[in-house]
Amino acid sequence: MVRNEARRTQLLDAAIDVLSEEGARGLTYRAIDAKAAVPAGTASNYFASRDDLMSEVAIRVNQRLMPSDESIAESLAMPRDKALTLKFMHDIIRRADADRACYLAMMELRLEATRRPDLRTALTKTVADNLEFNISFNEDSKLPGDRMTVISLYFAMTGLIYERLTLPDIVEPMDLDELIEVLVDRAIG
């Protein structure tokens, strides 16, 4: 496999766009090459199989959705209280709004994982590792709540983002700030 990391990232970002626009059925090497504006056959030189491609896309999605180190440092300069947890939840929504393609691509990957056991294994590891990172971050940063708090907020925020991206009219009439505040209050107490 070819090892130009900048080109690999370009192709993965193109794959994310294709997934979000066309779904898993539209994710072909040819579609990735076209979206990345590279010569035909380029993507197939970087990814040995569709499962390899999708596994790497899942990792790239998580990289793109992570907050910047600067943002984390700025946030951790604040008091470690419920208000900071609330800020983190709002930051998640802001990142989802800023990079809708990533979240839509992740939804497509999850659906595809129900039909592809190898992808399910790889995606489960990626998501589980990310969840464990968040649990450890919460504990190490001495943020309020425990393991179950983080897990509860993970599921609540995942569901909220899912609804906002797929059926926005469900969430639209609600006060988003109030809804997030209630989720945090219920999780932390």
ROSE-4610 file (N, C-alpha, C; in Angstrom, 1 decimal, always signed):
// ROSE-4610
residu = [M/M/M/V/V/V/R/R/R/N/N/N/E/E/E/A/A/A/R/R/R/R/R/R/T/T/T/Q/Q/Q/L/L/L/L/L/L/D/D/D/A/A/A/A/A/A/I/I/I/D/D/D/V/V/V/L/L/L/S/S/S/E/E/E/E/E/E/G/G/G/A/A/A/R/R/R/G/G/G/L/L/L/T/T/T/Y/Y/Y/R/R/R/A/A/A/I/I/I/D/D/D/A/A/A/K/K/K/A/A/A/A/A/A/V/V/V/P/P/P/A/A/A/G/G/G/T/T/T/A/A/A/S/S/S/N/N/N/Y/Y/Y/F/F/F/A/A/A/S/S/S/R/R/R/D/D/D/D/D/D/L/L/L/M/M/M/S/S/S/E/E/E/V/V/V/A/A/A/I/I/I/R/R/R/V/V/V/N/N/N/Q/Q/Q/R/R/R/L/L/L/M/M/M/P/P/P/S/S/S/D/D/D/E/E/E/S/S/S/I/I/I/A/A/A/E/E/E/S/S/S/L/L/L/A/A/A/M/M/M/P/P/P/R/R/R/D/D/D/K/K/K/A/A/A/L/L/L/T/T/T/L/L/L/K/K/K/F/F/F/M/M/M/H/H/H/D/D/D/I/I/I/I/I/I/R/R/R/R/R/R/A/A/A/D/D/D/A/A/A/D/D/D/R/R/R/A/A/A/C/C/C/Y/Y/Y/L/L/L/A/A/A/M/M/M/M/M/M/E/E/E/L/L/L/R/R/R/L/L/L/E/E/E/A/A/A/T/T/T/R/R/R/R/R/R/P/P/P/D/D/D/L/L/L/R/R/R/T/T/T/A/A/A/L/L/L/T/T/T/K/K/K/T/T/T/V/V/V/A/A/A/D/D/D/N/N/N/L/L/L/E/E/E/F/F/F/N/N/N/I/I/I/S/S/S/F/F/F/N/N/N/E/E/E/D/D/D/S/S/S/K/K/K/L/L/L/P/P/P/G/G/G/D/D/D/R/R/R/M/M/M/T/T/T/V/V/V/I/I/I/S/S/S/L/L/L/Y/Y/Y/F/F/F/A/A/A/M/M/M/T/T/T/G/G/G/L/L/L/I/I/I/Y/Y/Y/E/E/E/R/R/R/L/L/L/T/T/T/L/L/L/P/P/P/D/D/D/I/I/I/V/V/V/E/E/E/P/P/P/M/M/M/D/D/D/L/L/L/D/D/D/E/E/E/L/L/L/I/I/I/E/E/E/V/V/V/L/L/L/V/V/V/D/D/D/R/R/R/A/A/A/I/I/I/G/G/G]
num = [1/1/1/2/2/2/3/3/3/4/4/4/5/5/5/6/6/6/7/7/7/8/8/8/9/9/9/10/10/10/11/11/11/12/12/12/13/13/13/14/14/14/15/15/15/16/16/16/17/17/17/18/18/18/19/19/19/20/20/20/21/21/21/22/22/22/23/23/23/24/24/24/25/25/25/26/26/26/27/27/27/28/28/28/29/29/29/30/30/30/31/31/31/32/32/32/33/33/33/34/34/34/35/35/35/36/36/36/37/37/37/38/38/38/39/39/39/40/40/40/41/41/41/42/42/42/43/43/43/44/44/44/45/45/45/46/46/46/47/47/47/48/48/48/49/49/49/50/50/50/51/51/51/52/52/52/53/53/53/54/54/54/55/55/55/56/56/56/57/57/57/58/58/58/59/59/59/60/60/60/61/61/61/62/62/62/63/63/63/64/64/64/65/65/65/66/66/66/67/67/67/68/68/68/69/69/69/70/70/70/71/71/71/72/72/72/73/73/73/74/74/74/75/75/75/76/76/76/77/77/77/78/78/78/79/79/79/80/80/80/81/81/81/82/82/82/83/83/83/84/84/84/85/85/85/86/86/86/87/87/87/88/88/88/89/89/89/90/90/90/91/91/91/92/92/92/93/93/93/94/94/94/95/95/95/96/96/96/97/97/97/98/98/98/99/99/99/100/100/100/101/101/101/102/102/102/103/103/103/104/104/104/105/105/105/106/106/106/107/107/107/108/108/108/109/109/109/110/110/110/111/111/111/112/112/112/113/113/113/114/114/114/115/115/115/116/116/116/117/117/117/118/118/118/119/119/119/120/120/120/121/121/121/122/122/122/123/123/123/124/124/124/125/125/125/126/126/126/127/127/127/128/128/128/129/129/129/130/130/130/131/131/131/132/132/132/133/133/133/134/134/134/135/135/135/136/136/136/137/137/137/138/138/138/139/139/139/140/140/140/141/141/141/142/142/142/143/143/143/144/144/144/145/145/145/146/146/146/147/147/147/148/148/148/149/149/149/150/150/150/151/151/151/152/152/152/153/153/153/154/154/154/155/155/155/156/156/156/157/157/157/158/158/158/159/159/159/160/160/160/161/161/161/162/162/162/163/163/163/164/164/164/165/165/165/166/166/166/167/167/167/168/168/168/169/169/169/170/170/170/171/171/171/172/172/172/173/173/173/174/174/174/175/175/175/176/176/176/177/177/177/178/178/178/179/179/179/180/180/180/181/181/181/182/182/182/183/183/183/184/184/184/185/185/185/186/186/186/187/187/187/188/188/188/189/189/189]
x = [+0.8/+0.0/+0.9/+0.4/+1.1/+1.1/+2.1/+2.3/+2.5/+1.8/+1.8/+0.6/+1.0/+0.0/-1.0/-0.4/-1.3/-2.3/-1.9/-2.8/-3.8/-3.4/-4.3/-5.4/-5.0/-5.9/-6.9/-6.4/-7.2/-8.3/-7.9/-8.8/-9.8/-9.4/-10.3/-11.3/-10.9/-11.8/-12.8/-12.3/-13.2/-14.2/-13.8/-14.6/-15.7/-15.4/-16.3/-17.4/-17.0/-18.0/-18.9/-18.3/-19.1/-20.1/-19.6/-20.5/-21.7/-21.4/-22.4/-23.4/-22.9/-23.8/-24.5/-23.8/-24.3/-24.7/-24.2/-24.5/-23.4/-23.5/-22.5/-22.5/-23.7/-23.7/-23.0/-22.9/-22.2/-20.7/-20.2/-18.8/-18.0/-17.5/-16.7/-15.3/-14.4/-13.0/-13.2/-13.9/-14.1/-14.7/-15.7/-16.4/-15.4/-14.6/-13.6/-12.6/-12.1/-11.1/-11.7/-13.0/-13.6/-13.7/-14.2/-14.4/-13.1/-12.0/-10.7/-10.0/-10.5/-9.9/-8.5/-8.4/-7.1/-7.3/-6.3/-6.4/-7.2/-7.9/-8.6/-7.7/-8.1/-7.3/-6.4/-6.5/-5.6/-6.1/-7.4/-8.0/-7.7/-7.8/-7.6/-6.1/-5.2/-3.8/-3.5/-4.5/-4.3/-5.1/-6.1/-7.0/-7.2/-6.7/-6.8/-8.2/-9.1/-10.4/-11.4/-12.7/-13.7/-13.7/-13.5/-13.5/-12.4/-11.2/-10.0/-10.4/-10.9/-11.3/-12.3/-13.3/-14.3/-13.8/-12.9/-12.3/-11.4/-10.7/-9.9/-10.7/-11.8/-12.8/-13.3/-13.6/-14.1/-13.1/-11.8/-10.7/-10.6/-10.7/-10.5/-11.7/-12.9/-14.1/-13.8/-13.4/-13.1/-12.0/-11.0/-10.0/-10.6/-11.4/-12.0/-12.9/-13.6/-14.6/-14.0/-12.8/-12.1/-11.9/-12.1/-11.8/-10.3/-10.0/-8.5/-7.9/-6.6/-5.9/-6.1/-6.1/-6.2/-7.6/-8.6/-10.0/-10.1/-9.5/-9.5/-8.8/-7.6/-6.8/-7.5/-8.2/-9.0/-10.1/-10.8/-11.9/-11.4/-10.3/-9.8/-9.3/-9.1/-8.8/-10.0/-11.1/-12.4/-12.6/-13.4/-13.7/-14.3/-13.9/-14.4/-15.7/-16.8/-18.1/-19.1/-20.4/-21.4/-21.4/-21.1/-21.1/-20.1/-19.0/-17.9/-18.4/-19.1/-19.7/-20.7/-21.5/-22.5/-21.8/-20.7/-19.9/-19.4/-18.9/-18.4/-19.6/-20.8/-21.9/-22.3/-22.3/-22.5/-21.4/-20.2/-19.1/-19.3/-19.8/-20.1/-21.1/-22.2/-23.2/-22.6/-21.7/-21.1/-20.2/-19.5/-18.7/-19.5/-20.7/-21.6/-22.1/-22.5/-23.0/-21.9/-20.7/-19.6/-19.1/-19.3/-18.8/-19.9/-21.0/-22.2/-21.8/-20.9/-20.5/-19.9/-19.1/-18.5/-19.6/-20.5/-21.5/-22.4/-22.8/-23.6/-22.8/-21.5/-20.7/-20.6/-20.5/-20.4/-21.8/-22.9/-24.2/-24.2/-23.7/-23.6/-22.7/-21.6/-20.7/-21.4/-22.1/-22.8/-23.9/-24.6/-25.6/-24.9/-23.8/-23.0/-22.5/-22.1/-21.5/-22.5/-23.8/-24.8/-24.8/-24.2/-24.1/-22.7/-21.7/-20.3/-19.6/-19.5/-18.9/-17.5/-16.6/-15.3/-15.4/-16.2/-16.4/-17.0/-17.9/-18.5/-17.4/-16.5/-15.5/-14.6/-14.2/-13.3/-14.0/-15.2/-16.0/-16.2/-16.6/-16.8/-15.6/-14.4/-13.2/-12.9/-13.1/-12.9/-13.8/-15.1/-16.0/-15.8/-15.6/-15.3/-14.1/-13.0/-11.8/-12.1/-12.9/-13.2/-14.0/-15.0/-15.8/-14.9/-14.0/-13.1/-12.2/-11.7/-10.9/-11.7/-13.0/-13.8/-14.1/-14.2/-14.4/-13.2/-12.0/-10.7/-10.5/-10.8/-10.7/-11.5/-12.7/-13.6/-13.1/-12.6/-12.0/-10.7/-9.8/-8.5/-8.6/-9.6/-9.8/-10.6/-11.1/-11.9/-13.1/-13.7/-15.0/-16.1/-17.3/-18.3/-18.8/-19.3/-19.9/-18.9/-19.4/-18.5/-18.6/-18.2/-18.2/-19.6/-20.6/-22.0/-22.5/-22.0/-22.4/-21.9/-20.7/-20.1/-20.9/-21.1/-21.9/-23.3/-23.9/-25.3/-25.3/-24.4/-24.3/-23.9/-23.0/-22.7/-23.9/-24.7/-25.9/-26.9/-27.1/-28.0/-27.6/-26.3/-25.9/-25.8/-25.5/-25.5/-26.9/-27.9/-29.3/-29.8/-29.4/-29.7/-29.1/-27.9/-27.2/-27.9/-28.2/-28.8/-30.2/-31.0/-32.3/-32.1/-31.1/-30.9/-30.5/-29.7/-29.2/-30.2/-31.0/-31.9/-33.3/-33.8/-35.2/-35.2/-34.6/-34.4/-35.7/-36.8/-38.1/-38.6/-38.0/-38.3/-37.7/-36.5/-35.8/-36.0/-36.3/-36.4/-37.2/-38.4/-39.3/-38.8/-37.8/-37.3/-36.2/-36.1/-35.0/-33.7/-32.8/-31.6/-30.8/-30.6/-29.8/-30.5/-31.8/-32.5/-32.5/-32.6/-32.6/-31.2/-30.2/-28.8/-28.6/-29.1/-29.0/-29.8/-30.9/-31.7/-30.9/-30.4/-29.6/-28.4/-27.7/-26.6/-27.1/-28.2/-28.7/-29.1/-29.8/-30.2/-29.0/-28.0/-26.8/-26.0/-25.8/-25.0/-25.7/-27.0/-27.8/-27.7]
y = [-1.2/+0.0/+1.3/+2.2/+3.5/+4.2/+5.0/+5.6/+7.1/+7.8/+9.3/+9.7/+10.1/+10.3/+11.5/+12.5/+13.7/+13.2/+12.4/+11.9/+11.0/+10.1/+9.2/+10.0/+11.1/+11.9/+12.6/+13.1/+13.7/+12.7/+11.4/+10.4/+10.1/+10.0/+9.7/+10.8/+12.0/+13.1/+13.1/+12.8/+12.6/+11.5/+10.4/+9.3/+9.7/+10.5/+11.0/+11.8/+12.6/+13.4/+12.5/+11.5/+10.6/+9.9/+9.4/+8.7/+9.6/+10.8/+11.7/+12.1/+12.2/+12.6/+11.5/+10.3/+9.2/+8.0/+7.9/+6.7/+5.6/+4.5/+3.5/+2.9/+2.8/+2.2/+3.1/+4.4/+5.3/+5.3/+4.7/+4.8/+3.8/+4.3/+3.5/+4.1/+3.4/+4.0/+5.1/+4.8/+5.8/+7.1/+7.0/+8.2/+8.9/+8.2/+8.9/+9.6/+8.9/+9.6/+10.9/+10.8/+12.0/+13.1/+12.8/+13.8/+14.4/+13.6/+14.1/+14.8/+14.7/+15.3/+14.7/+13.4/+12.7/+11.7/+11.3/+10.3/+9.1/+8.6/+7.3/+6.2/+5.4/+4.3/+4.7/+6.0/+6.4/+5.7/+5.8/+5.3/+3.8/+3.1/+1.6/+1.3/+2.2/+2.0/+2.2/+2.9/+3.2/+2.3/+1.7/+0.9/-0.5/-1.5/-2.9/-3.4/-3.0/-3.5/-2.5/-2.7/-1.8/-1.8/-3.0/-3.0/-2.2/-2.3/-1.5/+0.0/+0.4/+1.8/+2.3/+1.5/+1.9/+2.0/+1.1/+1.1/+2.4/+2.7/+3.9/+5.2/+5.1/+6.3/+6.5/+5.5/+5.6/+6.3/+5.9/+6.5/+8.0/+8.3/+9.7/+10.5/+10.0/+10.7/+11.1/+10.2/+10.5/+11.5/+11.5/+12.5/+13.9/+14.0/+15.3/+15.8/+14.9/+15.3/+15.7/+15.3/+15.7/+17.2/+17.7/+19.1/+19.4/+20.6/+20.9/+20.9/+20.7/+20.8/+22.1/+23.2/+24.5/+24.7/+24.2/+24.2/+23.5/+22.3/+21.6/+22.3/+22.9/+23.6/+24.8/+25.5/+26.7/+26.3/+25.2/+24.8/+24.3/+23.6/+23.1/+24.2/+25.4/+26.5/+27.0/+26.6/+27.0/+26.1/+26.5/+25.6/+24.3/+23.2/+21.9/+21.6/+22.1/+22.0/+21.6/+21.6/+21.2/+22.2/+23.5/+24.4/+24.0/+23.5/+23.0/+21.8/+20.9/+19.8/+20.3/+21.2/+21.8/+22.4/+23.1/+23.7/+22.7/+21.6/+20.5/+19.9/+19.8/+19.3/+20.2/+21.5/+22.5/+22.5/+22.3/+22.2/+21.0/+19.9/+18.7/+19.1/+19.8/+20.2/+21.2/+22.1/+23.0/+22.3/+21.3/+20.5/+19.7/+19.2/+18.5/+19.4/+20.6/+21.6/+22.0/+22.1/+22.6/+21.5/+20.2/+19.1/+18.0/+18.4/+17.5/+16.3/+16.5/+15.3/+14.2/+14.5/+13.5/+12.7/+13.4/+12.7/+11.8/+12.4/+11.6/+10.4/+10.6/+9.4/+8.4/+8.8/+7.8/+7.1/+7.7/+7.0/+6.0/+6.4/+5.4/+4.2/+4.5/+3.4/+2.5/+3.0/+2.2/+1.3/+1.9/+1.1/+0.0/+0.3/-0.7/-1.8/-1.4/-2.3/-3.4/-3.2/-4.2/-5.3/-5.1/-6.0/-6.6/-6.0/-6.3/-6.6/-7.9/-8.2/-7.6/-7.6/-7.0/-5.5/-4.8/-3.4/-3.2/-4.1/-3.9/-4.1/-5.0/-5.2/-4.0/-3.5/-2.3/-1.1/-0.9/+0.3/+0.3/-0.9/-1.1/-0.7/-1.2/-0.8/+0.7/+1.3/+2.8/+3.5/+3.2/+3.9/+3.6/+2.4/+2.0/+2.7/+2.7/+3.4/+4.9/+5.5/+6.9/+7.1/+6.2/+6.4/+6.2/+5.2/+5.1/+6.3/+6.9/+8.1/+9.2/+9.3/+10.3/+10.1/+8.8/+8.4/+8.8/+8.4/+8.7/+10.2/+10.9/+12.3/+13.0/+12.5/+13.0/+12.8/+11.5/+11.2/+11.9/+11.9/+12.5/+14.1/+14.7/+16.1/+16.5/+15.5/+15.7/+16.5/+16.2/+16.7/+16.0/+16.7/+16.0/+14.8/+13.9/+12.6/+11.5/+10.4/+9.2/+8.5/+7.3/+6.5/+6.5/+6.2/+6.1/+7.5/+8.6/+9.9/+10.1/+9.8/+10.0/+9.1/+7.8/+6.9/+7.4/+7.9/+8.5/+9.7/+10.6/+11.7/+11.4/+10.4/+9.9/+9.4/+8.6/+8.1/+9.2/+10.1/+11.2/+12.1/+12.5/+13.4/+12.8/+11.5/+10.7/+10.8/+10.5/+10.5/+11.9/+12.9/+14.3/+14.7/+14.3/+14.7/+13.9/+12.6/+11.8/+12.4/+12.8/+13.5/+14.8/+15.6/+16.9/+16.8/+15.7/+15.6/+14.9/+14.0/+13.2/+13.7/+14.1/+14.6/+15.9/+17.0/+18.2/+18.8/+18.5/+19.1/+18.6/+17.4/+16.9/+17.8/+18.2/+19.0/+20.5/+20.9/+22.4/+23.2/+22.7/+23.5/+23.6/+22.8/+22.7/+23.8/+24.2/+25.1/+24.2/+24.3/+23.4/+23.6/+24.8/+25.1/+24.5/+24.7/+24.1/+22.6/+22.0/+20.5/+20.0/+20.6/+20.1/+20.3/+21.4/+21.6/+20.6/+20.2/+19.1/+17.8/+17.5/+16.2/+16.2/+17.3/+17.4/+17.3/+18.0/+18.0/+16.6/+15.9/+14.5/+13.6/+13.8/+12.9/+13.1/+14.4/+14.7/+14.9/+15.4/+15.5/+16.9]
z = [+0.0/+0.0/+0.0/-0.7/-0.8/+0.6/+0.9/+2.2/+2.2/+1.3/+1.4/+2.3/+3.5/+4.6/+4.2/+3.6/+3.2/+2.2/+1.2/+0.2/+0.9/+1.8/+2.5/+3.2/+3.9/+4.6/+3.7/+2.5/+1.5/+1.0/+0.8/+0.3/+1.4/+2.7/+3.7/+3.9/+3.8/+3.9/+2.7/+1.6/+0.4/+0.7/+1.2/+1.5/+2.5/+3.5/+4.5/+3.7/+2.8/+2.1/+1.2/+0.6/-0.3/+0.6/+1.7/+2.7/+3.1/+3.5/+4.0/+2.9/+1.6/+0.5/-0.2/-0.3/-1.1/-0.3/+0.9/+1.7/+1.4/+2.1/+1.9/+0.5/-0.1/-1.4/-2.5/-2.2/-3.1/-2.9/-1.8/-1.5/-2.3/-3.4/-4.3/-4.5/-4.9/-5.2/-6.2/-7.2/-8.3/-7.7/-6.8/-6.2/-5.3/-4.6/-3.8/-4.6/-5.7/-6.6/-7.1/-7.6/-8.1/-7.1/-5.9/-4.8/-4.4/-4.4/-4.0/-5.1/-6.3/-7.5/-7.8/-7.7/-8.0/-9.1/-9.7/-10.9/-10.5/-11.4/-11.3/-10.8/-9.9/-9.4/-8.1/-7.8/-6.6/-5.3/-5.0/-3.8/-3.6/-4.7/-4.6/-4.3/-4.6/-4.2/-2.7/-2.1/-0.6/+0.3/-0.2/+0.7/+0.0/+0.7/+0.1/-0.2/+0.7/+0.6/+1.1/+0.9/+1.3/+2.9/+3.5/+5.0/+5.5/+4.9/+5.3/+5.2/+4.1/+3.8/+4.9/+5.2/+6.1/+7.5/+7.9/+9.2/+9.4/+8.3/+8.4/+8.4/+7.7/+7.7/+9.1/+9.8/+11.2/+12.1/+11.9/+12.7/+12.3/+11.0/+10.6/+11.1/+11.1/+11.6/+13.0/+13.8/+15.2/+15.4/+14.5/+14.6/+14.3/+13.3/+12.9/+13.9/+14.7/+15.7/+17.0/+17.2/+18.5/+18.7/+19.9/+20.1/+20.0/+19.6/+19.5/+20.9/+21.0/+22.2/+22.9/+22.1/+22.6/+23.2/+22.6/+23.2/+24.5/+24.6/+25.8/+26.9/+26.6/+27.6/+28.1/+27.2/+27.5/+28.5/+28.1/+29.0/+30.3/+30.4/+31.7/+32.6/+32.1/+32.9/+33.7/+33.4/+34.1/+35.3/+36.2/+37.4/+36.9/+37.6/+37.2/+37.8/+37.2/+37.8/+36.7/+37.1/+36.1/+34.9/+35.2/+34.1/+33.0/+33.4/+32.5/+31.7/+32.4/+31.7/+30.6/+31.0/+30.1/+28.9/+29.2/+28.1/+27.1/+27.7/+26.8/+25.9/+26.5/+25.7/+24.6/+24.9/+23.8/+22.8/+23.2/+22.2/+21.3/+21.8/+21.0/+19.9/+20.3/+19.3/+18.3/+18.7/+17.8/+16.8/+17.3/+16.3/+15.4/+15.8/+15.0/+13.9/+14.3/+13.3/+12.3/+12.8/+12.0/+11.0/+11.3/+10.5/+10.4/+9.8/+9.7/+8.9/+7.9/+7.1/+7.9/+8.9/+9.8/+10.5/+11.1/+11.9/+10.9/+9.8/+8.8/+8.3/+8.1/+7.7/+8.8/+10.0/+11.1/+11.2/+11.0/+11.0/+9.8/+8.7/+7.6/+7.9/+8.5/+9.0/+9.9/+10.9/+11.9/+11.2/+10.3/+9.5/+8.8/+8.1/+7.3/+8.2/+9.4/+10.4/+10.8/+10.6/+10.9/+9.9/+8.8/+7.7/+7.4/+8.0/+7.8/+9.1/+9.5/+10.8/+11.0/+10.0/+10.2/+10.5/+9.8/+10.0/+11.4/+11.8/+13.2/+14.2/+14.0/+15.0/+15.1/+13.9/+13.9/+14.4/+14.0/+14.5/+16.0/+16.4/+17.9/+18.7/+18.2/+18.9/+18.9/+17.7/+17.6/+18.5/+18.5/+19.4/+20.8/+21.2/+22.6/+23.1/+22.3/+22.7/+22.9/+22.1/+22.2/+23.5/+23.8/+25.0/+26.2/+26.2/+27.4/+27.5/+26.4/+26.5/+27.2/+26.9/+27.5/+29.0/+29.3/+30.7/+31.5/+31.0/+31.6/+31.7/+30.7/+30.7/+31.8/+31.9/+32.9/+34.3/+34.5/+35.8/+36.1/+35.1/+35.3/+35.5/+34.8/+34.9/+36.2/+36.9/+38.1/+37.8/+36.7/+36.3/+37.1/+37.3/+38.1/+37.5/+38.3/+37.8/+37.7/+37.4/+37.3/+36.0/+35.9/+34.6/+34.0/+34.8/+34.3/+33.9/+34.5/+34.0/+32.6/+32.3/+31.0/+30.0/+30.3/+29.5/+29.2/+30.2/+30.0/+29.1/+29.3/+28.5/+27.0/+26.9/+25.6/+24.8/+25.4/+24.7/+24.5/+25.5/+25.3/+24.2/+24.1/+23.1/+21.7/+21.7/+20.4/+19.8/+20.7/+20.2/+19.8/+20.5/+20.2/+18.8/+18.6/+17.4/+16.2/+16.5/+15.5/+15.0/+16.0/+15.6/+14.9/+15.4/+14.8/+13.3/+13.0/+11.7/+10.7/+11.3/+10.4/+10.4/+11.5/+11.6/+12.4/+11.8/+12.6/+13.1/+12.4/+12.8/+14.2/+14.6/+15.9/+17.0/+16.8/+17.8/+17.7/+16.4/+16.1/+17.1/+17.4/+18.3/+19.8/+20.1/+21.5/+21.7/+22.9/+23.2/+23.5/+22.5/+22.6/+23.8/+24.2/+25.4/+26.7/+26.7/+27.9/+27.9/+26.7/+26.6/+27.0/+26.6/+27.0/+28.5/+29.0/+30.4/+31.2/+30.8/+31.4/+31.4/+30.2/+30.1/+31.1/+31.2/+32.1/+33.5/+33.9/+35.2/+35.6/+34.7/+35.0/+35.1/+34.3/+34.4/+35.6/+36.0/+37.1/+38.4/+38.3/+39.5/+40.1]
